[in-house]
Amino acid sequence: MKLTVLGTSGPFPRPGSACSGYLLESDQTRILLDCGSGVVSRLLQIADVSTLDAVILTHLHFDHCSDIGVLRYAAEASAVRPSIRLLSPGIPGSVLEPFLSGTDVFRHETVSDGTEAMIGDLRLRFSRAVHPVEAYCVRIDSADRSFFYTGDTAVFDGLDGLMRGADLILADSCFSDAQAEAKRGIHMSPGQIALLREKAGVPKVILSHHFGGCRKDAGMPPAPDGCVYAEDMSVYEF
């Protein structure tokens, strides 16, 4: 599988960056994971929207879903009009309504804890995360590779078990250790993720969802062992 990082910022983009968005590809399937501000411009550098098999929105905060509106316009203008599966939480429905109303380019499916889906040659399983709105982690398995995306979440019991066996993890690392302790139930820190990686026995974790006010070269501690900070438009093959 191949992961292309389209945007790394949250909850707003650094200058020249984009919010959360990641293109995951197997030999047969292309899935866009989250679609925050600035993601569509990055996506169109490497893929036409008509080649997307699905879009996954882990939750409906704007830094993870706001570019769905312009993705819709791009799909409607495409020479090959696509029909894209869109999997997301159903709450808050008021966020999704303007994106879905009056168009047939998205086939919306609401997910819940334990939802499983096949998209091309990839099997997905959603697990409820801990965040101020309904949010999900997602595990994606091919015949011989496994990928786990935390979405936005705080640490919760059993998260290391969900990660176990993955070849690559993409993790929310928005908070410092002090912030994660002071503001529980929102985001993780690199230090917390490093402990989860060790418990899960996972070889590599990509840290993303960097706070938008930080330059990429400032405001973040060195990445812990086994972890790397995601860079915009970086590619990981596994």
DOSE-841758 format. One record per residue: x, y, z of N, C-alpha, C in turn; residue number from 1; residue in one letter; chain. Coordinates in Angstrom, 1 decimal. Example, Ala and Ser with C-alpha at 12.3 -4.5 7.8 and 13.67 -1.06 7.14 Angstrom:
{{13.2,-5.7,7.8},{12.3,-4.5,7.8},{13.2,-3.3,7.8},1,'A','A'} {{12.8,-2.2,7.1},{13.7,-1.1,7.1},{12.9,0.0,7.9},2,'S','A'} 
REM end
This chain:
{{0.8,-1.2,0.0},{0.0,0.0,0.0},{0.9,1.2,0.0},1,'M','A'} {{0.3,2.3,-0.4},{1.0,3.6,-0.4},{0.1,4.7,0.2},2,'K','A'} {{0.8,5.5,1.1},{0.1,6.6,1.7},{0.7,7.9,1.3},3,'L','A'} {{-0.1,8.9,0.8},{0.4,10.2,0.4},{-0.2,11.2,1.4},4,'T','A'} {{0.6,12.0,2.1},{0.2,13.0,3.1},{-0.2,14.3,2.3},5,'V','A'} {{-1.4,14.6,2.2},{-1.9,15.8,1.5},{-1.8,17.0,2.4},6,'L','A'} {{-2.1,16.9,3.7},{-2.1,18.0,4.6},{-1.8,17.5,6.0},7,'G','A'} {{-1.2,18.2,6.9},{-0.8,17.8,8.2},{-1.3,18.7,9.3},8,'T','A'} {{-1.9,19.8,9.0},{-2.2,20.8,10.0},{-3.6,20.6,10.7},9,'S','A'} {{-3.8,21.1,11.8},{-5.0,21.2,12.5},{-4.9,22.1,13.7},10,'G','A'} {{-6.0,22.8,14.1},{-7.3,22.8,13.4},{-7.4,23.9,12.3},11,'P','A'} {{-6.3,24.5,12.0},{-6.2,25.4,10.8},{-4.9,25.2,10.2},12,'F','A'} {{-4.7,25.5,8.9},{-3.5,25.2,8.2},{-2.4,26.3,8.5},13,'P','A'} {{-1.2,25.8,8.6},{0.0,26.7,8.6},{0.0,27.3,7.2},14,'R','A'} {{0.7,28.5,7.0},{0.9,29.1,5.7},{1.5,28.1,4.8},15,'P','A'} {{0.9,27.8,3.6},{1.5,26.9,2.6},{1.2,25.5,2.9},16,'G','A'} {{0.4,25.2,3.9},{0.1,23.8,4.3},{-1.4,23.6,4.0},17,'S','A'} {{-1.9,22.4,4.5},{-3.3,22.1,4.4},{-3.7,21.3,5.6},18,'A','A'} {{-5.0,21.3,5.9},{-5.4,20.5,7.1},{-5.5,19.0,6.7},19,'C','A'} {{-6.0,18.2,7.6},{-5.9,16.7,7.5},{-6.5,16.2,6.2},20,'S','A'} {{-5.7,15.4,5.5},{-6.1,14.7,4.3},{-5.0,13.8,3.8},21,'G','A'} {{-5.4,12.5,3.5},{-4.4,11.5,3.2},{-5.0,10.6,2.1},22,'Y','A'} {{-4.2,10.3,1.1},{-4.6,9.4,0.0},{-3.9,8.0,0.3},23,'L','A'} {{-4.8,7.0,0.5},{-4.3,5.6,0.7},{-4.6,4.8,-0.6},24,'L','A'} {{-3.6,4.2,-1.1},{-3.7,3.4,-2.4},{-3.2,2.0,-2.2},25,'E','A'} {{-4.0,1.1,-2.8},{-3.5,-0.3,-3.0},{-3.4,-0.5,-4.5},26,'S','A'} {{-3.1,-1.7,-5.0},{-3.0,-1.9,-6.4},{-4.3,-1.6,-7.1},27,'D','A'} {{-5.5,-1.7,-6.4},{-6.8,-1.6,-7.1},{-7.6,-0.5,-6.6},28,'Q','A'} {{-7.3,0.2,-5.5},{-8.2,1.0,-4.8},{-7.6,2.3,-4.3},29,'T','A'} {{-8.3,3.4,-4.4},{-7.9,4.7,-3.9},{-8.9,5.3,-2.9},30,'R','A'} {{-8.5,5.6,-1.7},{-9.3,6.1,-0.6},{-8.7,7.4,-0.1},31,'I','A'} {{-9.6,8.4,-0.1},{-9.2,9.7,0.6},{-9.6,9.7,2.0},32,'L','A'} {{-8.7,9.8,2.9},{-9.0,9.8,4.4},{-9.0,11.2,4.9},33,'L','A'} {{-10.1,11.7,5.2},{-10.4,13.1,5.6},{-10.1,14.1,4.5},34,'D','A'} {{-10.7,15.3,4.6},{-10.7,16.2,3.5},{-10.9,17.6,4.0},35,'C','A'} {{-9.8,18.0,4.8},{-9.8,19.4,5.4},{-9.4,20.5,4.4},36,'G','A'} {{-9.4,21.7,5.0},{-9.1,22.8,4.1},{-7.8,22.7,3.4},37,'S','A'} {{-7.8,22.9,2.1},{-6.7,22.9,1.2},{-6.3,21.5,0.6},38,'G','A'} {{-7.0,20.5,1.0},{-6.7,19.1,0.6},{-7.0,18.9,-0.9},39,'V','A'} {{-8.1,19.4,-1.4},{-8.4,19.1,-2.8},{-7.4,19.6,-3.8},40,'V','A'} {{-6.8,20.8,-3.5},{-5.7,21.3,-4.4},{-4.6,20.4,-4.4},41,'S','A'} {{-4.2,19.8,-3.2},{-3.1,18.9,-3.1},{-3.4,17.6,-3.9},42,'R','A'} {{-4.7,17.1,-3.7},{-5.1,15.9,-4.3},{-5.0,15.9,-5.8},43,'L','A'} {{-5.4,17.1,-6.4},{-5.5,17.2,-7.8},{-4.1,17.3,-8.4},44,'L','A'} {{-3.0,17.5,-7.6},{-1.7,17.4,-8.1},{-1.3,16.0,-8.5},45,'Q','A'} {{-1.9,15.0,-7.9},{-1.5,13.6,-8.1},{-2.6,12.7,-8.6},46,'I','A'} {{-3.9,13.1,-8.6},{-5.0,12.2,-8.9},{-6.2,13.0,-9.4},47,'A','A'} {{-6.9,12.4,-10.3},{-8.2,13.0,-10.7},{-9.3,12.5,-9.8},48,'D','A'} {{-10.2,13.3,-9.4},{-11.3,12.9,-8.5},{-12.1,11.7,-9.0},49,'V','A'} {{-12.1,11.5,-10.3},{-12.9,10.4,-10.9},{-12.2,9.0,-10.6},50,'S','A'} {{-11.0,9.0,-10.1},{-10.3,7.8,-9.7},{-10.5,7.4,-8.3},51,'T','A'} {{-11.1,8.3,-7.5},{-11.4,7.9,-6.1},{-12.5,6.9,-6.0},52,'L','A'} {{-12.2,5.9,-5.2},{-13.2,4.9,-4.9},{-14.1,5.2,-3.7},53,'D','A'} {{-13.5,6.0,-2.7},{-14.2,6.4,-1.5},{-13.5,7.5,-0.8},54,'A','A'} {{-14.3,8.2,0.0},{-13.8,9.2,0.9},{-14.3,8.8,2.3},55,'V','A'} {{-13.4,8.9,3.2},{-13.7,8.6,4.6},{-13.5,9.8,5.4},56,'I','A'} {{-14.6,10.3,6.1},{-14.5,11.4,7.1},{-14.5,10.8,8.5},57,'L','A'} {{-13.4,10.9,9.2},{-13.4,10.3,10.5},{-14.3,11.0,11.5},58,'T','A'} {{-14.5,12.3,11.3},{-15.5,13.1,12.1},{-15.7,14.4,11.3},59,'H','A'} {{-16.7,15.1,11.8},{-17.2,16.3,11.1},{-16.8,17.6,11.6},60,'L','A'} {{-15.6,17.7,12.1},{-15.0,19.0,12.4},{-14.4,19.6,11.1},61,'H','A'} {{-14.5,20.9,11.0},{-14.2,21.5,9.7},{-12.8,21.2,9.2},62,'F','A'} {{-11.8,21.1,10.1},{-10.4,20.8,9.6},{-10.3,19.4,9.0},63,'D','A'} {{-11.3,18.6,9.1},{-11.3,17.3,8.5},{-12.3,17.1,7.4},64,'H','A'} {{-13.2,18.1,7.2},{-14.3,17.8,6.2},{-14.6,19.0,5.3},65,'C','A'} {{-14.0,20.2,5.6},{-14.5,21.4,4.9},{-14.3,21.4,3.4},66,'S','A'} {{-13.3,20.7,2.9},{-13.0,20.6,1.4},{-14.0,19.6,0.7},67,'D','A'} {{-14.8,19.0,1.4},{-15.8,18.1,0.7},{-16.7,18.9,-0.2},68,'I','A'} {{-17.0,20.2,0.1},{-17.8,21.0,-0.7},{-17.1,21.3,-2.1},69,'G','A'} {{-15.8,21.6,-2.0},{-15.1,21.8,-3.3},{-14.7,20.5,-4.0},70,'V','A'} {{-14.6,19.4,-3.3},{-14.4,18.1,-3.9},{-15.7,17.8,-4.7},71,'L','A'} {{-16.8,18.1,-4.2},{-18.1,17.9,-4.9},{-18.0,18.7,-6.2},72,'R','A'} {{-17.6,20.0,-6.2},{-17.6,20.8,-7.4},{-16.6,20.2,-8.4},73,'Y','A'} {{-15.4,19.7,-7.9},{-14.5,19.1,-8.8},{-15.0,17.8,-9.5},74,'A','A'} {{-15.7,17.0,-8.7},{-16.3,15.8,-9.2},{-17.4,16.1,-10.2},75,'A','A'} {{-18.2,17.1,-10.0},{-19.3,17.5,-10.9},{-18.7,18.0,-12.2},76,'E','A'} {{-17.5,18.6,-12.2},{-16.9,19.2,-13.4},{-16.0,18.2,-14.1},77,'A','A'} {{-15.8,17.0,-13.5},{-14.9,16.0,-14.0},{-15.4,15.5,-15.4},78,'S','A'} {{-14.5,15.3,-16.3},{-14.8,14.7,-17.6},{-15.5,13.3,-17.5},79,'A','A'} {{-15.0,12.6,-16.5},{-15.7,11.3,-16.1},{-16.4,11.5,-14.8},80,'V','A'} {{-17.7,11.7,-14.8},{-18.4,12.0,-13.6},{-18.4,10.8,-12.6},81,'R','A'} {{-17.8,11.0,-11.5},{-17.7,9.8,-10.6},{-18.9,9.6,-9.7},82,'P','A'} {{-19.0,8.4,-9.1},{-19.9,8.2,-8.0},{-19.1,7.6,-6.9},83,'S','A'} {{-18.9,8.5,-5.9},{-17.9,8.2,-4.9},{-18.6,7.8,-3.6},84,'I','A'} {{-18.2,6.7,-3.0},{-18.7,6.3,-1.7},{-18.2,7.3,-0.6},85,'R','A'} {{-19.0,7.8,0.2},{-18.6,8.7,1.3},{-19.1,8.1,2.6},86,'L','A'} {{-18.1,7.7,3.4},{-18.4,7.1,4.7},{-18.1,8.1,5.8},87,'L','A'} {{-19.0,8.3,6.7},{-18.8,9.3,7.8},{-19.7,9.0,8.9},88,'S','A'} {{-19.5,9.7,10.1},{-20.5,9.7,11.1},{-21.7,10.5,10.6},89,'P','A'} {{-22.9,10.2,11.2},{-24.1,10.9,10.8},{-24.3,12.2,11.6},90,'G','A'} {{-23.5,12.4,12.6},{-23.7,13.5,13.5},{-22.4,14.4,13.6},91,'I','A'} {{-22.5,15.7,13.5},{-23.7,16.5,13.3},{-24.2,16.6,11.9},92,'P','A'} {{-25.4,16.2,11.6},{-26.0,16.1,10.2},{-26.0,17.5,9.6},93,'G','A'} {{-26.1,18.6,10.3},{-26.2,19.9,9.8},{-24.9,20.2,9.0},94,'S','A'} {{-23.8,19.6,9.4},{-22.5,19.9,8.7},{-22.5,19.2,7.3},95,'V','A'} {{-23.1,18.0,7.2},{-23.0,17.3,5.9},{-24.1,17.8,4.9},96,'L','A'} {{-25.2,18.3,5.4},{-26.4,18.5,4.5},{-26.0,19.4,3.3},97,'E','A'} {{-25.3,20.5,3.4},{-25.0,21.3,2.2},{-24.1,20.6,1.2},98,'P','A'} {{-23.3,19.6,1.7},{-22.3,18.9,0.8},{-23.1,17.9,0.0},99,'F','A'} {{-24.2,17.3,0.6},{-24.8,16.2,0.0},{-26.1,16.6,-0.8},100,'L','A'} {{-26.7,17.7,-0.5},{-27.9,18.1,-1.1},{-27.8,18.5,-2.5},101,'S','A'} {{-28.6,17.9,-3.4},{-28.7,18.3,-4.8},{-27.6,17.8,-5.7},102,'G','A'} {{-26.9,16.7,-5.2},{-25.8,16.1,-6.0},{-25.9,14.6,-6.0},103,'T','A'} {{-25.4,14.0,-7.0},{-25.3,12.5,-7.0},{-23.9,12.0,-7.1},104,'D','A'} {{-22.9,12.8,-6.9},{-21.5,12.4,-6.9},{-21.1,11.6,-5.7},105,'V','A'} {{-21.8,11.8,-4.6},{-21.5,11.1,-3.4},{-22.6,10.0,-3.1},106,'F','A'} {{-22.2,8.8,-2.6},{-23.2,7.8,-2.1},{-22.8,7.7,-0.6},107,'R','A'} {{-23.6,8.4,0.2},{-23.3,8.5,1.6},{-23.7,7.3,2.4},108,'H','A'} {{-22.8,6.8,3.3},{-23.0,5.7,4.2},{-22.6,6.2,5.6},109,'E','A'} {{-23.5,6.0,6.6},{-23.2,6.4,7.9},{-22.6,5.2,8.7},110,'T','A'} {{-21.5,5.5,9.4},{-20.7,4.5,10.1},{-21.0,4.6,11.6},111,'V','A'} {{-20.8,3.5,12.3},{-20.9,3.5,13.8},{-19.8,2.6,14.3},112,'S','A'} {{-19.7,2.4,15.6},{-18.7,1.6,16.2},{-18.8,0.2,15.7},113,'D','A'} {{-17.8,-0.4,15.1},{-17.8,-1.8,14.6},{-18.2,-1.9,13.2},114,'G','A'} {{-18.6,-0.8,12.5},{-18.9,-0.9,11.1},{-17.8,-1.4,10.3},115,'T','A'} {{-18.1,-2.4,9.4},{-17.1,-2.9,8.5},{-17.6,-2.7,7.0},116,'E','A'} {{-16.6,-2.5,6.1},{-17.0,-2.2,4.7},{-15.8,-2.7,3.9},117,'A','A'} {{-16.2,-3.2,2.7},{-15.2,-3.5,1.7},{-15.2,-2.4,0.6},118,'M','A'} {{-14.1,-1.9,0.3},{-13.9,-0.9,-0.8},{-12.8,-1.4,-1.7},119,'I','A'} {{-13.2,-1.9,-2.8},{-12.2,-2.5,-3.7},{-11.6,-3.7,-3.0},120,'G','A'} {{-10.3,-3.8,-3.0},{-9.6,-4.9,-2.3},{-9.3,-4.6,-0.9},121,'D','A'} {{-9.8,-3.6,-0.3},{-9.5,-3.2,1.1},{-10.7,-3.4,2.0},122,'L','A'} {{-10.4,-3.9,3.2},{-11.4,-4.1,4.2},{-11.2,-3.1,5.3},123,'R','A'} {{-12.3,-2.4,5.6},{-12.3,-1.3,6.6},{-13.1,-1.7,7.9},124,'L','A'} {{-12.6,-1.3,9.0},{-13.3,-1.5,10.3},{-13.2,-0.2,11.1},125,'R','A'} {{-14.3,0.3,11.5},{-14.4,1.6,12.3},{-14.5,1.3,13.8},126,'F','A'} {{-13.8,2.1,14.6},{-13.9,1.9,16.0},{-14.1,3.3,16.6},127,'S','A'} {{-15.0,3.4,17.6},{-15.3,4.7,18.2},{-14.1,5.3,18.9},128,'R','A'} {{-13.8,6.6,18.6},{-12.7,7.3,19.2},{-13.2,8.1,20.4},129,'A','A'} {{-12.3,8.9,21.0},{-12.7,9.8,22.1},{-12.3,11.2,21.7},130,'V','A'} {{-13.4,12.0,21.4},{-13.2,13.3,20.9},{-14.5,14.1,21.2},131,'H','A'} {{-14.5,15.4,21.2},{-15.7,16.1,21.5},{-16.9,15.9,20.7},132,'P','A'} {{-16.7,15.4,19.4},{-17.9,15.0,18.6},{-17.7,13.5,18.2},133,'V','A'} {{-18.7,12.9,17.7},{-18.6,11.5,17.2},{-17.5,11.4,16.2},134,'E','A'} {{-16.6,10.5,16.6},{-15.4,10.3,15.8},{-14.9,8.9,15.8},135,'A','A'} {{-14.1,8.5,14.7},{-13.8,7.1,14.6},{-12.3,7.0,14.2},136,'Y','A'} {{-11.7,5.9,14.7},{-10.5,5.4,14.2},{-10.9,4.4,13.0},137,'C','A'} {{-9.9,4.1,12.1},{-10.2,3.2,11.1},{-9.0,2.3,10.8},138,'V','A'} {{-9.3,1.0,10.7},{-8.2,0.0,10.3},{-8.6,-0.4,8.9},139,'R','A'} {{-7.5,-0.5,8.1},{-7.7,-0.8,6.7},{-6.7,-1.9,6.3},140,'I','A'} {{-7.3,-3.1,5.9},{-6.5,-4.2,5.6},{-6.6,-4.6,4.1},141,'D','A'} {{-5.4,-4.9,3.5},{-5.4,-5.6,2.2},{-5.1,-7.1,2.5},142,'S','A'} {{-4.8,-7.8,1.4},{-4.5,-9.2,1.6},{-3.3,-9.5,2.5},143,'A','A'} {{-2.3,-8.5,2.4},{-1.0,-8.7,3.1},{-0.5,-7.5,3.8},144,'D','A'} {{-1.3,-6.5,3.9},{-0.8,-5.3,4.6},{-1.9,-4.7,5.5},145,'R','A'} {{-1.6,-4.0,6.6},{-2.5,-3.4,7.5},{-2.1,-2.0,7.9},146,'S','A'} {{-3.1,-1.1,7.8},{-2.9,0.3,8.1},{-3.9,0.7,9.2},147,'F','A'} {{-3.5,1.6,10.1},{-4.4,2.1,11.1},{-4.3,3.6,11.2},148,'F','A'} {{-5.4,4.3,11.1},{-5.5,5.7,11.3},{-6.3,6.1,12.5},149,'Y','A'} {{-5.7,6.8,13.4},{-6.4,7.1,14.6},{-7.5,8.2,14.4},150,'T','A'} {{-7.4,9.0,13.3},{-8.3,10.2,13.3},{-7.9,11.1,14.5},151,'G','A'} {{-8.8,11.9,14.9},{-8.6,12.7,16.1},{-9.1,12.0,17.3},152,'D','A'} {{-8.3,11.8,18.3},{-8.7,11.1,19.5},{-7.8,11.3,20.7},153,'T','A'} {{-8.3,11.2,21.8},{-7.5,11.1,23.0},{-7.2,9.6,23.2},154,'A','A'} {{-6.2,9.3,24.1},{-5.9,7.9,24.4},{-7.1,7.3,25.1},155,'V','A'} {{-7.4,6.0,24.8},{-8.5,5.3,25.5},{-8.1,3.9,25.6},156,'F','A'} {{-8.7,3.2,26.6},{-8.5,1.8,26.9},{-8.7,1.0,25.6},157,'D','A'} {{-7.8,0.2,25.3},{-7.9,-0.7,24.1},{-7.4,-0.2,22.8},158,'G','A'} {{-7.0,1.1,22.8},{-6.5,1.7,21.6},{-5.2,0.9,21.1},159,'L','A'} {{-4.3,0.5,22.0},{-3.2,-0.2,21.5},{-3.5,-1.6,20.9},160,'D','A'} {{-4.6,-2.2,21.4},{-5.1,-3.4,20.8},{-5.6,-3.2,19.4},161,'G','A'} {{-6.3,-2.1,19.2},{-6.7,-1.8,17.8},{-5.6,-1.6,16.8},162,'L','A'} {{-4.5,-1.1,17.4},{-3.3,-0.9,16.5},{-2.5,-2.1,16.3},163,'M','A'} {{-2.6,-3.1,17.1},{-1.7,-4.3,17.1},{-1.8,-5.0,15.7},164,'R','A'} {{-0.6,-5.3,15.2},{-0.6,-6.0,13.9},{-0.5,-5.1,12.7},165,'G','A'} {{-0.7,-3.8,12.9},{-0.6,-2.9,11.7},{0.8,-2.7,11.3},166,'A','A'} {{1.0,-2.6,9.9},{2.3,-2.3,9.4},{2.7,-0.8,9.5},167,'D','A'} {{1.7,0.0,9.5},{1.9,1.5,9.6},{0.7,2.1,10.3},168,'L','A'} {{1.0,3.1,11.2},{0.0,3.8,11.9},{0.2,5.3,11.6},169,'I','A'} {{-0.9,6.0,11.3},{-1.0,7.4,11.2},{-1.8,8.0,12.3},170,'L','A'} {{-1.1,8.8,13.1},{-1.7,9.2,14.4},{-1.8,10.7,14.6},171,'A','A'} {{-2.9,11.1,15.3},{-3.1,12.4,15.8},{-2.1,12.8,16.9},172,'D','A'} {{-1.3,13.8,16.6},{-0.3,14.2,17.6},{-0.4,15.7,17.9},173,'S','A'} {{-1.6,16.3,18.0},{-1.8,17.7,18.1},{-1.3,18.3,19.3},174,'C','A'} {{-1.4,17.6,20.4},{-1.1,18.2,21.8},{0.3,17.8,22.2},175,'F','A'} {{0.9,18.7,23.1},{2.0,18.4,23.9},{1.6,17.5,25.0},176,'S','A'} {{2.6,16.9,25.7},{2.2,16.0,26.9},{1.4,16.8,27.9},177,'D','A'} {{1.8,18.1,28.1},{1.1,18.9,29.1},{-0.3,19.2,28.7},178,'A','A'} {{-0.5,19.5,27.4},{-1.8,19.8,26.9},{-2.7,18.5,27.0},179,'Q','A'} {{-2.2,17.4,26.6},{-3.0,16.2,26.7},{-3.4,15.8,28.1},180,'A','A'} {{-2.6,16.2,29.1},{-3.0,16.0,30.5},{-4.0,17.0,30.9},181,'E','A'} {{-3.8,18.3,30.5},{-4.7,19.3,31.0},{-6.1,19.3,30.3},182,'A','A'} {{-6.1,18.9,29.0},{-7.3,18.9,28.2},{-7.6,17.5,27.8},183,'K','A'} {{-8.1,16.7,28.7},{-8.3,15.3,28.4},{-9.5,15.1,27.5},184,'R','A'} {{-9.5,14.0,26.7},{-10.7,13.7,25.9},{-10.7,14.4,24.5},185,'G','A'} {{-9.5,14.9,24.1},{-9.5,15.6,22.8},{-8.5,15.1,21.8},186,'I','A'} {{-7.2,15.2,22.2},{-6.1,14.8,21.3},{-5.0,14.0,22.0},187,'H','A'} {{-4.1,13.4,21.3},{-2.9,12.8,21.8},{-1.7,13.6,21.6},188,'M','A'} {{-0.6,13.2,22.4},{0.7,13.8,22.2},{1.6,12.8,21.6},189,'S','A'} {{2.8,13.2,21.1},{3.8,12.3,20.6},{4.2,11.3,21.6},190,'P','A'} {{4.4,11.8,22.9},{4.8,10.9,23.9},{3.8,9.8,24.2},191,'G','A'} {{2.5,10.1,24.2},{1.5,9.1,24.4},{1.5,8.1,23.3},192,'Q','A'} {{1.6,8.6,22.1},{1.6,7.7,20.9},{2.8,6.8,20.9},193,'I','A'} {{4.0,7.2,21.4},{5.1,6.4,21.4},{4.9,5.2,22.4},194,'A','A'} {{4.2,5.5,23.5},{3.9,4.4,24.5},{3.0,3.4,23.9},195,'L','A'} {{2.0,3.9,23.1},{1.0,3.0,22.5},{1.7,2.1,21.4},196,'L','A'} {{2.7,2.7,20.7},{3.4,2.0,19.7},{4.2,0.8,20.3},197,'R','A'} {{4.8,1.1,21.4},{5.6,0.1,22.1},{4.6,-1.1,22.6},198,'E','A'} {{3.5,-0.7,23.2},{2.6,-1.7,23.7},{2.0,-2.5,22.5},199,'K','A'} {{1.8,-1.9,21.4},{1.1,-2.6,20.3},{2.2,-3.3,19.4},200,'A','A'} {{3.5,-3.0,19.6},{4.5,-3.7,18.9},{4.5,-3.3,17.4},201,'G','A'} {{4.2,-2.1,17.1},{4.1,-1.6,15.7},{5.4,-1.0,15.3},202,'V','A'} {{5.9,-1.3,14.1},{7.2,-0.8,13.7},{7.3,0.7,13.5},203,'P','A'} {{6.3,1.3,13.0},{6.4,2.7,12.6},{5.1,3.5,12.8},204,'K','A'} {{5.2,4.7,13.3},{4.1,5.6,13.4},{4.4,6.9,12.8},205,'V','A'} {{3.5,7.4,12.0},{3.6,8.7,11.4},{2.7,9.7,12.2},206,'I','A'} {{3.4,10.8,12.7},{2.7,11.8,13.5},{2.2,12.9,12.7},207,'L','A'} {{0.9,13.2,12.8},{0.3,14.2,11.9},{-0.7,15.0,12.8},208,'S','A'} {{-1.5,15.9,12.1},{-2.4,16.8,12.7},{-1.6,17.7,13.7},209,'H','A'} {{-0.6,18.4,13.1},{0.2,19.3,13.9},{-0.6,20.6,14.1},210,'H','A'} {{-0.4,21.2,15.3},{-1.1,22.4,15.6},{-0.8,23.5,14.5},211,'F','A'} {{-1.8,24.2,14.0},{-1.6,25.1,12.8},{-0.8,26.3,13.2},212,'G','A'} {{-0.7,26.7,14.4},{0.1,27.9,14.8},{1.6,27.6,14.8},213,'G','A'} {{2.0,26.4,14.7},{3.4,26.0,14.8},{4.0,25.9,13.4},214,'C','A'} {{5.1,26.5,13.2},{5.9,26.2,12.0},{6.3,24.8,12.0},215,'R','A'} {{6.6,24.2,10.9},{6.9,22.8,10.9},{8.3,22.6,11.6},216,'K','A'} {{9.1,23.6,11.7},{10.4,23.5,12.3},{10.5,24.0,13.7},217,'D','A'} {{9.3,24.3,14.3},{9.3,24.9,15.6},{8.1,24.4,16.4},218,'A','A'} {{8.2,24.5,17.7},{7.0,24.2,18.5},{6.8,22.7,18.7},219,'G','A'} {{7.6,21.8,18.2},{7.4,20.4,18.3},{8.6,19.7,18.9},220,'M','A'} {{8.5,18.8,19.8},{9.7,18.1,20.3},{10.2,17.2,19.3},221,'P','A'} {{11.4,16.6,19.5},{11.9,15.6,18.6},{11.0,14.4,18.6},222,'P','A'} {{10.8,13.8,17.4},{9.9,12.6,17.3},{10.5,11.5,18.2},223,'A','A'} {{9.6,10.8,18.9},{10.1,9.7,19.7},{10.6,8.5,18.8},224,'P','A'} {{11.3,7.6,19.4},{11.8,6.4,18.7},{10.6,5.7,18.0},225,'D','A'} {{10.8,5.3,16.7},{9.8,4.6,16.0},{8.7,5.5,15.4},226,'G','A'} {{8.8,6.8,15.6},{7.8,7.8,15.1},{8.5,8.8,14.2},227,'C','A'} {{7.8,9.3,13.2},{8.3,10.4,12.4},{7.2,11.4,12.2},228,'V','A'} {{7.6,12.7,12.1},{6.6,13.7,11.8},{6.3,13.7,10.3},229,'Y','A'} {{5.0,13.7,10.0},{4.6,13.8,8.6},{4.9,15.1,8.0},230,'A','A'} {{5.4,15.1,6.7},{5.6,16.3,6.0},{4.6,16.3,4.8},231,'E','A'} {{4.2,17.5,4.5},{3.2,17.7,3.4},{3.7,17.1,2.1},232,'D','A'} {{2.9,16.3,1.5},{3.2,15.6,0.2},{4.2,14.5,0.3},233,'M','A'} {{4.5,14.1,1.5},{5.4,13.0,1.7},{4.7,11.7,1.4},234,'S','A'} {{5.4,10.7,0.9},{4.8,9.4,0.5},{5.5,8.3,1.3},235,'V','A'} {{4.7,7.3,1.8},{5.1,6.2,2.5},{4.6,4.9,1.9},236,'Y','A'} {{5.5,4.0,1.5},{5.1,2.8,0.9},{5.4,1.7,1.9},237,'E','A'} {{4.4,0.8,2.0},{4.6,-0.3,3.1},{3.9,-1.6,2.6},238,'F','A'} 
REM end
